[in-house]
Amino acid sequence: MDTKDLYERGLKLRQAMFGEADVDKRMQASGDFGGPLQTIINAYVYGDVWQRDGLSNEVRSLVMLGITAASDRPAEFRVHAKGALANGCTREQIQDVLLLVAMYCGVPAAIETHRIAAEVFGDVDPKNETP
């Protein structure tokens, strides 16, 4: 499969997971300078790796939540939490991943992502967050 086909396949999956508007916003965030990175993301991340047969996209989403929580990437965690819901992950699965992060990576790594997950689930109002 050539890069163009991988790109189109990846863009389609990415839009299904995160919504066209959010994907367009993220793709334009770095302007022309970010174009090559967006090509890599669409073609290789979502067009290739996310479409392999070894894991379901639900499992991939849970892995991404663990990775982004453990590596202190709250903005990416928020994106992947929404994608996890689109991929059929349950609140309980996401909560269990974050509890594993707390146990193996430390409670501070899980605090912010618990708050973000609660926002994504609609349990808390992001306007009432405390510093």
C-alpha positions as CSV (number, residue, x, y, z in Angstrom):
1,M,0.0,0.0,0.0
2,D,1.4,3.4,-0.9
3,T,1.6,6.4,1.4
4,K,-1.3,8.2,-0.2
5,D,-3.6,5.2,0.4
6,L,-2.3,4.9,4.0
7,Y,-2.9,8.6,4.5
8,E,-6.5,8.4,3.2
9,R,-7.2,5.3,5.3
10,G,-5.7,6.8,8.4
11,L,-7.5,10.1,8.0
12,K,-10.8,8.3,7.7
13,L,-10.2,6.4,10.9
14,R,-8.9,9.4,12.7
15,Q,-12.1,11.4,11.7
16,A,-14.3,8.5,12.8
17,M,-12.6,8.4,16.2
18,F,-12.3,12.1,16.9
19,G,-14.7,13.9,14.6
20,E,-13.9,15.8,11.4
21,A,-13.9,19.2,13.1
22,D,-11.4,18.2,15.8
23,V,-9.1,16.5,13.3
24,D,-9.2,19.5,11.0
25,K,-8.4,21.8,13.9
26,R,-5.4,19.6,15.0
27,M,-4.2,19.3,11.5
28,Q,-4.1,23.0,11.0
29,A,-2.7,23.8,14.5
30,S,0.9,24.1,13.2
31,G,0.1,25.4,9.8
32,D,2.2,24.4,6.8
33,F,5.1,23.7,9.1
34,G,3.2,20.8,10.7
35,G,2.1,19.3,7.4
36,P,4.8,16.6,7.3
37,L,4.0,15.6,10.8
38,Q,0.3,15.3,10.0
39,T,1.2,13.1,7.0
40,I,3.1,10.8,9.3
41,I,0.2,10.8,11.9
42,N,-2.4,10.0,9.2
43,A,-0.4,7.5,7.1
44,Y,1.6,5.6,9.7
45,V,-0.1,6.1,13.0
46,Y,-3.7,5.7,12.0
47,G,-3.3,4.3,8.4
48,D,-0.9,1.5,9.4
49,V,-0.4,0.9,13.2
50,W,-3.9,1.5,14.3
51,Q,-5.2,-0.8,11.6
52,R,-3.1,-3.9,12.3
53,D,-4.9,-7.1,13.3
54,G,-3.2,-7.8,16.6
55,L,-5.3,-5.5,18.8
56,S,-8.8,-4.1,18.6
57,N,-9.1,-0.3,18.5
58,E,-10.8,-0.5,21.9
59,V,-7.6,-2.0,23.4
60,R,-5.4,0.4,21.5
61,S,-7.4,3.3,23.0
62,L,-7.0,1.9,26.5
63,V,-3.2,1.6,25.8
64,M,-3.1,5.2,24.6
65,L,-4.8,6.4,27.7
66,G,-2.3,4.6,29.9
67,I,0.6,6.0,27.8
68,T,-0.6,9.6,27.7
69,A,-1.5,9.5,31.4
70,A,1.8,8.0,32.5
71,S,3.8,10.4,30.3
72,D,2.0,13.5,31.6
73,R,0.4,14.5,28.3
74,P,-3.0,15.8,29.4
75,A,-3.9,17.4,26.1
76,E,-3.3,14.1,24.3
77,F,-5.1,12.2,27.0
78,R,-8.2,14.3,26.5
79,V,-8.1,13.6,22.7
80,H,-7.7,9.9,23.3
81,A,-10.3,9.7,26.0
82,K,-12.9,11.0,23.4
83,G,-11.5,8.5,20.9
84,A,-11.8,5.7,23.5
85,L,-15.5,6.4,23.9
86,A,-15.9,6.4,20.2
87,N,-14.1,3.0,20.1
88,G,-16.5,1.5,22.7
89,C,-14.4,1.8,25.8
90,T,-16.5,1.9,29.0
91,R,-16.1,4.2,32.0
92,E,-15.0,1.3,34.1
93,Q,-12.3,0.3,31.6
94,I,-10.9,3.8,31.5
95,Q,-11.1,4.1,35.3
96,D,-9.2,0.8,35.7
97,V,-6.5,2.0,33.3
98,L,-6.1,5.2,35.4
99,L,-6.0,3.2,38.6
100,L,-3.2,1.1,37.1
101,V,-1.4,4.3,36.2
102,A,-1.7,5.5,39.8
103,M,-0.3,2.3,41.1
104,Y,2.6,1.9,38.7
105,C,3.4,5.5,37.7
106,G,2.3,7.4,40.8
107,V,-0.8,9.1,42.0
108,P,0.3,12.5,40.6
109,A,0.3,11.0,37.1
110,A,-3.4,9.9,37.5
111,I,-4.9,12.9,39.3
112,E,-5.1,15.2,36.2
113,T,-6.2,12.5,33.9
114,H,-9.0,11.4,36.3
115,R,-10.3,15.0,36.2
116,I,-10.1,15.1,32.4
117,A,-11.9,11.7,32.1
118,A,-14.7,13.0,34.4
119,E,-15.1,16.1,32.1
120,V,-15.2,13.9,29.0
121,F,-17.9,11.7,30.7
122,G,-19.8,14.9,31.6
123,D,-19.5,14.2,35.4
124,V,-17.9,17.6,36.1
125,D,-18.1,21.1,34.6
126,P,-14.6,22.1,33.3
127,K,-15.4,25.7,34.2
128,N,-15.4,24.8,37.9
129,E,-11.9,23.3,37.9
130,T,-9.5,24.2,40.6
131,P,-5.8,24.9,40.0
